[in-house]
Amino acid sequence: MLSSDGHAREYPVYDLSMRRVGELDAPYGSNIPHPQIVAGDGIDGEWMLTFDGTPWGERMLKYGTHGDVVLMRR
């Protein structure tokens, strides 16, 4: 299970028993919303989809926009 730790600015990884087994080696853009990992096939490796937290339309939308999409490949 992949999580997000805003204080440590990292993505902790847990096994199914919720024991921490490490962290994802990826730039920490934002903790909202939690990133998603997608397995690629063959040479593509793994992809992480998240958002960078850049506010958008705050005057009308107030809180809740997550910013630009960030896609990283490992």
URNOR-V164547 format. One record per run of one state. SS is the DSSP state (@ for helix, = for strand, . for the rest). FROM is the first residue (numbers start at 0). TO is the last residue. Records with the same first field share a line. If there is no record, write none. Layout:
# URNOR-V164547
SS=FROM-TO ; FROM-TO
This chain:
# URNOR-V164547
.=0-0 ; 2-3 ; 5-8 ; 14-18 ; 24-34 ; 39-40 ; 44-44 ; 51-56 ; 61-67 ; 73-73
==1-1 ; 4-4 ; 9-13 ; 19-23 ; 35-38 ; 45-50 ; 68-72
@=41-43 ; 57-60
